[in-house]
Amino acid sequence: MFVPTTDSEKREMLEAIGVDCVEELFQSIPPSLRFPGLRGLPPPAGELEVFRHVQALAEGNRPLRCFAGAGAYDHYIPSAVWALAMRGEFATAYTPYQAEANQGALQALYEFQSLVCELLGTEVANASLYDGASALAEAVLMALRHHPERRKVLYSQGIHPQSLQTLKTYAANLEVEWVPLPLTPEGTTDLNQLRQKLSEEVACVLLQHPNFFGCLEEVEEVCHASSAQGALSVVSTYPVALGLLRPPGECGADAVVAEGQSLGIPLSFGGPYLGLFGTRQALLRRIPGRICGMTADLEGSRSFVLTLQAREQHIRRERATSNICTNEALCALAASIFLALLGPQGLRELAELNFYLAHRLARRLERLPGFRLRYATPFFNEFVLDCPVPAGKLHRKMRAKGYLAGVCLDPWFPKLKNSLLLCATETRTEQEQEEFCAELKRCL
Amino acid sequence: MPLRAEPLLSERSVRGRRGVRYPRPARLPADHELPAHLRRRALRLPELSELDVVRHYTRLSQKNFGVDTHFIPLGSCTMKYNPKLNDRLSFLPGFQNLHPLTTQEALQGILELFFELEKWLCELCGMDAFTLQPAAGAHGELAGILIARAYHRSRKESARVEVLIPDSAHGTNPASAALGGFTVIPIRSNTRGRVDLEDFKSKLGPRTALVMLTVPNTLGLFEDEILEIARLGHEAGALLYLDGANLNALMGILKPGELGFDLLHLNLHKTFSIPHGGGGPGGGPLGVRKSLEDFLPMPRVVREKGAYRLRENSKKTIGRIRSFFGNVGALVRAYAYIRSLGGTGLRQVSETAVLHANYLRVRLRKEFPSFVDEPCMHECVLQAVGPSWNGVKTQDVAKRLLDFGFYAPTIYFPLIVPEALMIEPTETESKQTLDEFIEAMRQIAQEAQSCPERLRAAPHHTHVRRVDEVQAARKPNLRWGRGEGGGGL
């Protein structure tokens, strides 16, 4: 299957090569290891058979009504997004190394960088990284390269636990001292602790906004305090929220990263997603990953090309700013189409709608006996709900009723045994919220 | 006929124009809910109708070469046909709408798919365990590097900090090794394009943590002293890593585990037919031997009492390398690909890939000699050198190929080959396409003699002429609104 070569063509080719059979082409391989047989693999199957089989696996996942966020958000995806992104000219193209044959993809990347800069409030952006967690890790690596003499990294405990785990894995063999910044009882990063712990040994300060618990942080104060000590401030953020929130770049962040999934990319059990990465012009030559630039062709016409490649692995090898090669270009394209379709008004409306629905849900839940919001701090579309019973038990019962009732926090924060992290987006109607609340009450 | 230049989104923008609309909420955020200093003041995104957007991206797509439209003979990239069924399957609602923190009882279908896929990859590669999490090849390499480091540490051999890498290797190998905190020691290639055994021996020692090889190597040649290299490496206490970018030559032909490799990564966007996407998303599963299994990143798919589950903890794990599970869309496609072809089909894939590469190599021998003149595997490295070329460079050959409707091969790589053209035709191209490509290459060789200036000025028939890369790097223009291109915003 998928091999077009007929037997007679095969013979013609063998003859041109001057061998009798294909096996002869493998003579450099030790005979005892050649053609081992693949007994553990399935037999070949036709398209219909494979379709049925994989569809059955897809249906083996129970669909749940989703009230969970925690880094992956159930947003509606306009039809045009993937209808355009999956055009074969985009989806089946290689990395645009031959600029003249890839002007389409290159212009789209240039536009992506422009949109990301505007959204995050940064001066420059790259053409994507794997996901939000690895983007945060790359930002830390960039900060450590920028400050080779500083070895401390201050991180807010409001950062997504999986992002923290990821960046600690990335930096496992670098000498880094990780210093946690606790949250106040209001759910935001303790600024007094930050000021106490900042010193000239700190390479960077990491903040998430809105933080993992949904609370909005005082980004500007964190960034200013950091820069007063010469530390780089790195803020991880949520793109859809930026329809309403002041972008971290504008608040003084030196690097802004984000999980871009909310911009038209399906939940798809966690990937592929999209790492956004923006920073200051001054750090341009330390940026990881690909960058596309506008230039001219030999007749002076506007053209686009991958540029500043001297930072990258295929040129700089062990001295590259990152090892990243293949990234998430098609997801970057989808995110650009999403932003182009929404425009400034659409993105703002989407953010306002999320804000409204989440606050509506929070108010409804607060009225249920025994439930209360853990934090009174401003939030966007996600919040922590304290329950009168262990959250795990409630979560299980709700699942039996067809709901994904947020995310239990105790696997990461053992003290939060009774807490659920809940999220409301535009995909859950007010009616569904009512049903959810009623069911939650019954499940007590 | 070349299309006219397509304006930037920002230049198409008209104030007040709308694409997608959302219902207005009953209430907007109050000041106590969202204080003024946290609010966004301006959002300068382009304003377009849905048709504006559709036309813009459709036109851009028409200025792009993909496998669906063109032959892409890029060496080490395996630009094979991407079956449409696999795309369709990855978009099934049962996968697409699945939140990554869904509880495991509701995930049995997808976990079964992962479990089976890991098993198949183990069989194909002769490995004992796989992680499907890495998002791309370099990400898999990083995981492998971190595992090697953790493994040596667990044996109290922290002094092993060197990684031996041939000078013909992909750039990601040394970059990943450095990111993992290792020192990179390059190994020379010999005149046969293989690892220079003497140089290898002289650099191997008690500080060697890992030997990273590509098989077949980036010259498309089987590393024929691999068994000896593996024996020496293991004797010296090092682990052996395979960059599996070139697995398209090996399926059903040999199992890398049987050559002595302890770890390897695969590129799903190469061998396993998932579309390359213009630079991702990809997939870079990492396979290991039993003795390294406990070091794999979390989470892992396990089967217990007839049910699948994700295990989040293990004592020795290197930790998490990304959020959530992996590039699931890629994994569904790779699963469907293997399920379609089966073991016999995969062997036919590799055999045909090798047949096609040798056919091109032999038919182009006169005009473009091979760097090493012997049977190749799935790709061949040719050169445009000699007096007949009149100063025409490989770069010019590549650009001229675009005029003939072919994407260019990988050029100037591997770094050890002057004026290299690295050509990988894959098994999915027809003999007619290969013959047309051969014709174009021969005509280019002829043009080098008759009108070399035509080559130096190529391409002539693409949407833009040769692009000025020097200016792009010297005066970086990386976004609109700074200088040119602010348009209607």
Chai-1 contact restraints between the chains, C-beta under 6 A:
chainA,res_idxA,chainB,res_idxB,connection_type,confidence,min_distance_angstrom,max_distance_angstrom,comment,restraint_id
A,M1,B,S340,contact,1.0,0.0,6.0,A-B,restraint_1
A,M1,B,L341,contact,1.0,0.0,6.0,A-B,restraint_2
A,M1,B,G345,contact,1.0,0.0,6.0,A-B,restraint_3
A,F2,B,Y81,contact,1.0,0.0,6.0,A-B,restraint_4
A,F2,B,T428,contact,1.0,0.0,6.0,A-B,restraint_5
A,V3,B,Q348,contact,1.0,0.0,6.0,A-B,restraint_6
A,V3,B,T352,contact,1.0,0.0,6.0,A-B,restraint_7
A,V3,B,E427,contact,1.0,0.0,6.0,A-B,restraint_8
A,P4,B,S430,contact,1.0,0.0,6.0,A-B,restraint_9
A,T5,B,T352,contact,1.0,0.0,6.0,A-B,restraint_10
A,E9,B,K431,contact,1.0,0.0,6.0,A-B,restraint_11
A,M13,B,L355,contact,1.0,0.0,6.0,A-B,restraint_12
A,M13,B,Y359,contact,1.0,0.0,6.0,A-B,restraint_13
A,A16,B,Y359,contact,1.0,0.0,6.0,A-B,restraint_14
A,A16,B,V362,contact,1.0,0.0,6.0,A-B,restraint_15
A,I17,B,N358,contact,1.0,0.0,6.0,A-B,restraint_16
A,I17,B,V362,contact,1.0,0.0,6.0,A-B,restraint_17
A,V22,B,E351,contact,1.0,0.0,6.0,A-B,restraint_18
A,V22,B,L355,contact,1.0,0.0,6.0,A-B,restraint_19
A,L25,B,V354,contact,1.0,0.0,6.0,A-B,restraint_20
A,L25,B,N358,contact,1.0,0.0,6.0,A-B,restraint_21
A,L25,B,P375,contact,1.0,0.0,6.0,A-B,restraint_22
A,S28,B,F222,contact,1.0,0.0,6.0,A-B,restraint_23
A,S28,B,D224,contact,1.0,0.0,6.0,A-B,restraint_24
A,I29,B,F222,contact,1.0,0.0,6.0,A-B,restraint_25
A,I29,B,L254,contact,1.0,0.0,6.0,A-B,restraint_26
A,L33,B,L254,contact,1.0,0.0,6.0,A-B,restraint_27
A,L33,B,E258,contact,1.0,0.0,6.0,A-B,restraint_28
A,P36,B,K255,contact,1.0,0.0,6.0,A-B,restraint_29
A,L38,B,E123,contact,1.0,0.0,6.0,A-B,restraint_30
A,L38,B,G252,contact,1.0,0.0,6.0,A-B,restraint_31
A,L38,B,G343,contact,1.0,0.0,6.0,A-B,restraint_32
A,G40,B,E123,contact,1.0,0.0,6.0,A-B,restraint_33
A,L41,B,W120,contact,1.0,0.0,6.0,A-B,restraint_34
A,L41,B,E123,contact,1.0,0.0,6.0,A-B,restraint_35
A,L41,B,G342,contact,1.0,0.0,6.0,A-B,restraint_36
A,L41,B,G343,contact,1.0,0.0,6.0,A-B,restraint_37
A,P42,B,R339,contact,1.0,0.0,6.0,A-B,restraint_38
A,P42,B,G342,contact,1.0,0.0,6.0,A-B,restraint_39
A,P43,B,G342,contact,1.0,0.0,6.0,A-B,restraint_40
A,P44,B,L341,contact,1.0,0.0,6.0,A-B,restraint_41
A,P44,B,G342,contact,1.0,0.0,6.0,A-B,restraint_42
A,P44,B,G345,contact,1.0,0.0,6.0,A-B,restraint_43
A,A45,B,R339,contact,1.0,0.0,6.0,A-B,restraint_44
A,A45,B,S340,contact,1.0,0.0,6.0,A-B,restraint_45
A,E47,B,L85,contact,1.0,0.0,6.0,A-B,restraint_46
A,V50,B,A336,contact,1.0,0.0,6.0,A-B,restraint_47
A,V50,B,R339,contact,1.0,0.0,6.0,A-B,restraint_48
A,V50,B,S340,contact,1.0,0.0,6.0,A-B,restraint_49
A,V54,B,L89,contact,1.0,0.0,6.0,A-B,restraint_50
A,V54,B,A336,contact,1.0,0.0,6.0,A-B,restraint_51
A,L57,B,G109,contact,1.0,0.0,6.0,A-B,restraint_52
A,L57,B,L113,contact,1.0,0.0,6.0,A-B,restraint_53
A,A58,B,L92,contact,1.0,0.0,6.0,A-B,restraint_54
A,A58,B,G94,contact,1.0,0.0,6.0,A-B,restraint_55
A,A58,B,F95,contact,1.0,0.0,6.0,A-B,restraint_56
A,A58,B,G109,contact,1.0,0.0,6.0,A-B,restraint_57
A,E59,B,G94,contact,1.0,0.0,6.0,A-B,restraint_58
A,G60,B,Q108,contact,1.0,0.0,6.0,A-B,restraint_59
A,G60,B,G109,contact,1.0,0.0,6.0,A-B,restraint_60
A,N61,B,G94,contact,1.0,0.0,6.0,A-B,restraint_61
A,N61,B,L98,contact,1.0,0.0,6.0,A-B,restraint_62
A,N61,B,L107,contact,1.0,0.0,6.0,A-B,restraint_63
A,N61,B,G109,contact,1.0,0.0,6.0,A-B,restraint_64
A,N61,B,I110,contact,1.0,0.0,6.0,A-B,restraint_65
A,R62,B,A106,contact,1.0,0.0,6.0,A-B,restraint_66
A,L64,B,A106,contact,1.0,0.0,6.0,A-B,restraint_67
A,C66,B,H99,contact,1.0,0.0,6.0,A-B,restraint_68
A,A68,B,H99,contact,1.0,0.0,6.0,A-B,restraint_69
A,A68,B,L101,contact,1.0,0.0,6.0,A-B,restraint_70
A,A70,B,L101,contact,1.0,0.0,6.0,A-B,restraint_71
A,G71,B,S323,contact,1.0,0.0,6.0,A-B,restraint_72
A,A72,B,H99,contact,1.0,0.0,6.0,A-B,restraint_73
A,A72,B,P100,contact,1.0,0.0,6.0,A-B,restraint_74
A,P78,B,V20,contact,1.0,0.0,6.0,A-B,restraint_75
A,A80,B,E50,contact,1.0,0.0,6.0,A-B,restraint_76
A,A80,B,V54,contact,1.0,0.0,6.0,A-B,restraint_77
A,L84,B,Y57,contact,1.0,0.0,6.0,A-B,restraint_78
A,R87,B,S61,contact,1.0,0.0,6.0,A-B,restraint_79
A,G88,B,G66,contact,1.0,0.0,6.0,A-B,restraint_80
A,G88,B,D68,contact,1.0,0.0,6.0,A-B,restraint_81
A,E89,B,S61,contact,1.0,0.0,6.0,A-B,restraint_82
A,E89,B,N64,contact,1.0,0.0,6.0,A-B,restraint_83
A,E89,B,G66,contact,1.0,0.0,6.0,A-B,restraint_84
A,E89,B,T69,contact,1.0,0.0,6.0,A-B,restraint_85
A,F90,B,S61,contact,1.0,0.0,6.0,A-B,restraint_86
A,F90,B,G278,contact,1.0,0.0,6.0,A-B,restraint_87
A,A91,B,P275,contact,1.0,0.0,6.0,A-B,restraint_88
A,A91,B,G277,contact,1.0,0.0,6.0,A-B,restraint_89
A,T92,B,G66,contact,1.0,0.0,6.0,A-B,restraint_90
A,T92,B,V67,contact,1.0,0.0,6.0,A-B,restraint_91
A,T92,B,D68,contact,1.0,0.0,6.0,A-B,restraint_92
A,T92,B,N82,contact,1.0,0.0,6.0,A-B,restraint_93
A,T92,B,P275,contact,1.0,0.0,6.0,A-B,restraint_94
A,A93,B,N64,contact,1.0,0.0,6.0,A-B,restraint_95
A,A93,B,G66,contact,1.0,0.0,6.0,A-B,restraint_96
A,A93,B,G278,contact,1.0,0.0,6.0,A-B,restraint_97
A,Y94,B,I72,contact,1.0,0.0,6.0,A-B,restraint_98
A,Y94,B,L74,contact,1.0,0.0,6.0,A-B,restraint_99
A,Y94,B,C77,contact,1.0,0.0,6.0,A-B,restraint_100
A,Y94,B,M79,contact,1.0,0.0,6.0,A-B,restraint_101
A,Y94,B,H276,contact,1.0,0.0,6.0,A-B,restraint_102
A,T95,B,G279,contact,1.0,0.0,6.0,A-B,restraint_103
A,Q98,B,A408,contact,1.0,0.0,6.0,A-B,restraint_104
A,A99,B,V467,contact,1.0,0.0,6.0,A-B,restraint_105
A,E100,B,L402,contact,1.0,0.0,6.0,A-B,restraint_106
A,E100,B,P459,contact,1.0,0.0,6.0,A-B,restraint_107
A,E100,B,T462,contact,1.0,0.0,6.0,A-B,restraint_108
A,E100,B,V464,contact,1.0,0.0,6.0,A-B,restraint_109
A,A101,B,F65,contact,1.0,0.0,6.0,A-B,restraint_110
A,A101,B,L402,contact,1.0,0.0,6.0,A-B,restraint_111
A,A101,B,Y407,contact,1.0,0.0,6.0,A-B,restraint_112
A,N102,B,N64,contact,1.0,0.0,6.0,A-B,restraint_113
A,Q103,B,K63,contact,1.0,0.0,6.0,A-B,restraint_114
A,Q103,B,H463,contact,1.0,0.0,6.0,A-B,restraint_115
A,Q103,B,V464,contact,1.0,0.0,6.0,A-B,restraint_116
A,G104,B,L60,contact,1.0,0.0,6.0,A-B,restraint_117
A,G104,B,S61,contact,1.0,0.0,6.0,A-B,restraint_118
A,G104,B,K63,contact,1.0,0.0,6.0,A-B,restraint_119
A,G104,B,N64,contact,1.0,0.0,6.0,A-B,restraint_120
A,A105,B,N64,contact,1.0,0.0,6.0,A-B,restraint_121
A,A105,B,G278,contact,1.0,0.0,6.0,A-B,restraint_122
A,Q107,B,L60,contact,1.0,0.0,6.0,A-B,restraint_123
A,A108,B,L60,contact,1.0,0.0,6.0,A-B,restraint_124
A,E111,B,L9,contact,1.0,0.0,6.0,A-B,restraint_125
A,Q113,B,L478,contact,1.0,0.0,6.0,A-B,restraint_126
A,Q113,B,R479,contact,1.0,0.0,6.0,A-B,restraint_127
A,S114,B,R479,contact,1.0,0.0,6.0,A-B,restraint_128
A,S114,B,W480,contact,1.0,0.0,6.0,A-B,restraint_129
A,C117,B,R479,contact,1.0,0.0,6.0,A-B,restraint_130
A,E118,B,R44,contact,1.0,0.0,6.0,A-B,restraint_131
A,V124,B,L478,contact,1.0,0.0,6.0,A-B,restraint_132
A,Y130,B,A135,contact,1.0,0.0,6.0,A-B,restraint_133
A,D131,B,R322,contact,1.0,0.0,6.0,A-B,restraint_134
A,D131,B,S323,contact,1.0,0.0,6.0,A-B,restraint_135
A,A133,B,R322,contact,1.0,0.0,6.0,A-B,restraint_136
A,A133,B,S323,contact,1.0,0.0,6.0,A-B,restraint_137
A,S134,B,R322,contact,1.0,0.0,6.0,A-B,restraint_138
A,Q162,B,S323,contact,1.0,0.0,6.0,A-B,restraint_139
A,Q165,B,G319,contact,1.0,0.0,6.0,A-B,restraint_140
A,Q165,B,R320,contact,1.0,0.0,6.0,A-B,restraint_141
A,T166,B,R320,contact,1.0,0.0,6.0,A-B,restraint_142
A,T166,B,R322,contact,1.0,0.0,6.0,A-B,restraint_143
A,T169,B,I318,contact,1.0,0.0,6.0,A-B,restraint_144
A,T169,B,G319,contact,1.0,0.0,6.0,A-B,restraint_145
A,T169,B,R320,contact,1.0,0.0,6.0,A-B,restraint_146
A,T169,B,I321,contact,1.0,0.0,6.0,A-B,restraint_147
A,A172,B,L146,contact,1.0,0.0,6.0,A-B,restraint_148
A,N173,B,R149,contact,1.0,0.0,6.0,A-B,restraint_149
A,N173,B,G180,contact,1.0,0.0,6.0,A-B,restraint_150
A,N173,B,G181,contact,1.0,0.0,6.0,A-B,restraint_151
A,L216,B,L38,contact,1.0,0.0,6.0,A-B,restraint_152
A,L244,B,R40,contact,1.0,0.0,6.0,A-B,restraint_153
A,L245,B,L38,contact,1.0,0.0,6.0,A-B,restraint_154
A,L245,B,R40,contact,1.0,0.0,6.0,A-B,restraint_155
A,R246,B,L38,contact,1.0,0.0,6.0,A-B,restraint_156
A,R246,B,R40,contact,1.0,0.0,6.0,A-B,restraint_157
A,P266,B,Q96,contact,1.0,0.0,6.0,A-B,restraint_158
A,L267,B,L98,contact,1.0,0.0,6.0,A-B,restraint_159
A,L267,B,H99,contact,1.0,0.0,6.0,A-B,restraint_160
A,S268,B,Q96,contact,1.0,0.0,6.0,A-B,restraint_161
A,S268,B,V328,contact,1.0,0.0,6.0,A-B,restraint_162
A,S268,B,G329,contact,1.0,0.0,6.0,A-B,restraint_163
A,F269,B,L98,contact,1.0,0.0,6.0,A-B,restraint_164
A,F269,B,P100,contact,1.0,0.0,6.0,A-B,restraint_165
A,F269,B,I110,contact,1.0,0.0,6.0,A-B,restraint_166
A,F269,B,F325,contact,1.0,0.0,6.0,A-B,restraint_167
A,F269,B,V328,contact,1.0,0.0,6.0,A-B,restraint_168
A,G270,B,P100,contact,1.0,0.0,6.0,A-B,restraint_169
A,G270,B,F324,contact,1.0,0.0,6.0,A-B,restraint_170
A,G270,B,F325,contact,1.0,0.0,6.0,A-B,restraint_171
A,G271,B,G326,contact,1.0,0.0,6.0,A-B,restraint_172
A,G271,B,N327,contact,1.0,0.0,6.0,A-B,restraint_173
A,G271,B,V328,contact,1.0,0.0,6.0,A-B,restraint_174
A,P272,B,P281,contact,1.0,0.0,6.0,A-B,restraint_175
A,P272,B,N327,contact,1.0,0.0,6.0,A-B,restraint_176
A,P272,B,G329,contact,1.0,0.0,6.0,A-B,restraint_177
A,G293,B,A472,contact,1.0,0.0,6.0,A-B,restraint_178
A,G293,B,P476,contact,1.0,0.0,6.0,A-B,restraint_179
A,G293,B,N477,contact,1.0,0.0,6.0,A-B,restraint_180
A,G293,B,L478,contact,1.0,0.0,6.0,A-B,restraint_181
A,M294,B,N477,contact,1.0,0.0,6.0,A-B,restraint_182
A,T295,B,D468,contact,1.0,0.0,6.0,A-B,restraint_183
A,T295,B,Q471,contact,1.0,0.0,6.0,A-B,restraint_184
A,T295,B,A472,contact,1.0,0.0,6.0,A-B,restraint_185
A,A296,B,D468,contact,1.0,0.0,6.0,A-B,restraint_186
A,D297,B,V464,contact,1.0,0.0,6.0,A-B,restraint_187
A,D297,B,R465,contact,1.0,0.0,6.0,A-B,restraint_188
A,D297,B,V467,contact,1.0,0.0,6.0,A-B,restraint_189
A,L298,B,R465,contact,1.0,0.0,6.0,A-B,restraint_190
A,L298,B,R466,contact,1.0,0.0,6.0,A-B,restraint_191
A,E299,B,R465,contact,1.0,0.0,6.0,A-B,restraint_192
A,S301,B,V464,contact,1.0,0.0,6.0,A-B,restraint_193
A,S303,B,V464,contact,1.0,0.0,6.0,A-B,restraint_194
A,S303,B,V467,contact,1.0,0.0,6.0,A-B,restraint_195
A,V305,B,V467,contact,1.0,0.0,6.0,A-B,restraint_196
A,V305,B,E469,contact,1.0,0.0,6.0,A-B,restraint_197
A,V305,B,A472,contact,1.0,0.0,6.0,A-B,restraint_198
A,T307,B,A472,contact,1.0,0.0,6.0,A-B,restraint_199
A,T307,B,A473,contact,1.0,0.0,6.0,A-B,restraint_200
A,L308,B,A473,contact,1.0,0.0,6.0,A-B,restraint_201
A,Q313,B,G171,contact,1.0,0.0,6.0,A-B,restraint_202
A,Q313,B,T172,contact,1.0,0.0,6.0,A-B,restraint_203
A,Q313,B,A175,contact,1.0,0.0,6.0,A-B,restraint_204
A,H314,B,G171,contact,1.0,0.0,6.0,A-B,restraint_205
A,R317,B,G171,contact,1.0,0.0,6.0,A-B,restraint_206
A,R317,B,P174,contact,1.0,0.0,6.0,A-B,restraint_207
A,E318,B,P174,contact,1.0,0.0,6.0,A-B,restraint_208
A,E318,B,A178,contact,1.0,0.0,6.0,A-B,restraint_209
A,E318,B,V184,contact,1.0,0.0,6.0,A-B,restraint_210
A,A320,B,A175,contact,1.0,0.0,6.0,A-B,restraint_211
A,N323,B,A138,contact,1.0,0.0,6.0,A-B,restraint_212
A,N323,B,T172,contact,1.0,0.0,6.0,A-B,restraint_213
A,N323,B,A175,contact,1.0,0.0,6.0,A-B,restraint_214
A,N323,B,S176,contact,1.0,0.0,6.0,A-B,restraint_215
A,N323,B,L179,contact,1.0,0.0,6.0,A-B,restraint_216
A,I324,B,A138,contact,1.0,0.0,6.0,A-B,restraint_217
A,C325,B,A138,contact,1.0,0.0,6.0,A-B,restraint_218
A,C325,B,T172,contact,1.0,0.0,6.0,A-B,restraint_219
A,T326,B,A136,contact,1.0,0.0,6.0,A-B,restraint_220
A,T326,B,G280,contact,1.0,0.0,6.0,A-B,restraint_221
A,T326,B,G282,contact,1.0,0.0,6.0,A-B,restraint_222
A,N327,B,G279,contact,1.0,0.0,6.0,A-B,restraint_223
A,N327,B,G280,contact,1.0,0.0,6.0,A-B,restraint_224
A,E328,B,G280,contact,1.0,0.0,6.0,A-B,restraint_225
A,E328,B,P281,contact,1.0,0.0,6.0,A-B,restraint_226
A,A329,B,G277,contact,1.0,0.0,6.0,A-B,restraint_227
A,A329,B,G278,contact,1.0,0.0,6.0,A-B,restraint_228
A,A329,B,G279,contact,1.0,0.0,6.0,A-B,restraint_229
A,A329,B,G280,contact,1.0,0.0,6.0,A-B,restraint_230
A,L330,B,G277,contact,1.0,0.0,6.0,A-B,restraint_231
A,I337,B,Y57,contact,1.0,0.0,6.0,A-B,restraint_232
A,L339,B,L45,contact,1.0,0.0,6.0,A-B,restraint_233
A,A340,B,L9,contact,1.0,0.0,6.0,A-B,restraint_234
A,A340,B,L48,contact,1.0,0.0,6.0,A-B,restraint_235
A,A340,B,V53,contact,1.0,0.0,6.0,A-B,restraint_236
A,L341,B,G19,contact,1.0,0.0,6.0,A-B,restraint_237
A,L341,B,V20,contact,1.0,0.0,6.0,A-B,restraint_238
A,L341,B,V53,contact,1.0,0.0,6.0,A-B,restraint_239
A,L342,B,V20,contact,1.0,0.0,6.0,A-B,restraint_240
A,G343,B,G19,contact,1.0,0.0,6.0,A-B,restraint_241
A,G343,B,L45,contact,1.0,0.0,6.0,A-B,restraint_242
A,G343,B,E47,contact,1.0,0.0,6.0,A-B,restraint_243
A,P344,B,L43,contact,1.0,0.0,6.0,A-B,restraint_244
A,P344,B,L45,contact,1.0,0.0,6.0,A-B,restraint_245
A,G346,B,V20,contact,1.0,0.0,6.0,A-B,restraint_246
A,E349,B,Y22,contact,1.0,0.0,6.0,A-B,restraint_247
A,L350,B,Y22,contact,1.0,0.0,6.0,A-B,restraint_248
A,E352,B,P25,contact,1.0,0.0,6.0,A-B,restraint_249
A,E352,B,L28,contact,1.0,0.0,6.0,A-B,restraint_250
A,L353,B,Y22,contact,1.0,0.0,6.0,A-B,restraint_251
A,L353,B,P25,contact,1.0,0.0,6.0,A-B,restraint_252
A,F355,B,P29,contact,1.0,0.0,6.0,A-B,restraint_253
A,Y356,B,P25,contact,1.0,0.0,6.0,A-B,restraint_254
A,Y356,B,R27,contact,1.0,0.0,6.0,A-B,restraint_255
A,P378,B,E33,contact,1.0,0.0,6.0,A-B,restraint_256
A,P378,B,L34,contact,1.0,0.0,6.0,A-B,restraint_257
A,R399,B,T103,contact,1.0,0.0,6.0,A-B,restraint_258
A,L404,B,H99,contact,1.0,0.0,6.0,A-B,restraint_259
A,L404,B,T102,contact,1.0,0.0,6.0,A-B,restraint_260
A,V407,B,L101,contact,1.0,0.0,6.0,A-B,restraint_261
